[in-house]
Amino acid sequence: MMELTKEWQGWLTDNTARGCSAESMIEAMVKAGFECIYAQALVQVYQRGGTSAAAVAAPVQAVAGSYVHDAWPMPVGNRLDGGDRLVSVSMRCDKPQVLVLDGVLSDEECDEVIERSRSKLRRSTTVNPKTGGEDVIEDRTSEGTFFGLCEDAFITRLDARISALMNWPVENGEGLQILRYGVGGEYTPHFDYFPPNDPGSATHLARSGQRVATMVLYLNDVPEGGATIFPDAGLSVIPRKGSAVYFRYFNRQGQIDPLTLHGGAPVTAGEKWIMTKWMRERPHR
């Protein structure tokens, strides 16, 4: 893969300012030796105003072939160290790599997250596969909000604990997302990683790399329904207040695991509150 030198940064800046089309710029870069997906990402970032070297770091290229379930990123025993508490592992699956953890959050922490979120809830969105923008879709019937990474002392404590449990740098994490599902609320099966072949993924991959793993934390007990399901793996995780499910879908070869197809089953009684952490390859900006 060609390096993004100062000369190429200047070329991108100049041609963007001249109003050259994305297609012509990508074609010229590919002819010069850039990989197509990298050229696409670079052009999209520059045309949207991004010019820093960090913003256009090269995405890891996925390796073709069957996904290799390599070593876990953390030592997986009966307990995991979250820094300020030990957390019990109640279930482990190796293919796909899934852990169910108990006692990740206290009841008081769950209640505080919910109360902080109630007044900020908005209809949830998903990433548009063509543009990379945010869309409201029928398949995701929830309300949500975000907290900025380490935005205050309370959120910093949660971000640090989750990072320790996932054994991934705090700065590589996206901000915590909070979701509420009412009766009938669901999220049909989907992937958390950015599909490499979707045009809308290019900007996300260029900024911080691929998502590597997810942790979904349950903020309340759901009377009926609302399980996190992995249909291709035959797994179903029942929400329990303070517990969490972790799953990893990006290995050291740059492959992504299709077995991590997952969804939120419909809530049939009460409501479901969850908090989600996504980790990226590189620091998230």
Secondary structure, 3 states (H helix, E strand, C coil): CCCCCHHHHHHHHHHHHCCCCHHHHHHHHHHHCCCHHHHHHHHHHHHCCCCCCHHHCCCCCCCCCCCCCCCCCCCCCCEEECCCCEEEEEEEECCCEEEEEECCCCHHHHHHHHHHHHHHCEECCEECCCCCCEECCCCECCEEEEECCCCCHHHHHHHHHHHHHHCCCHHHECCEEEEEECCCCCEEEECCCCCCCCCCHHHHHHHHCCEEEEEEEECCCCCEECCEEECCCCEEECCCCCCEEEEECECCCCCECHHHCEEECCEEECCEEEEEEEEECCCCC
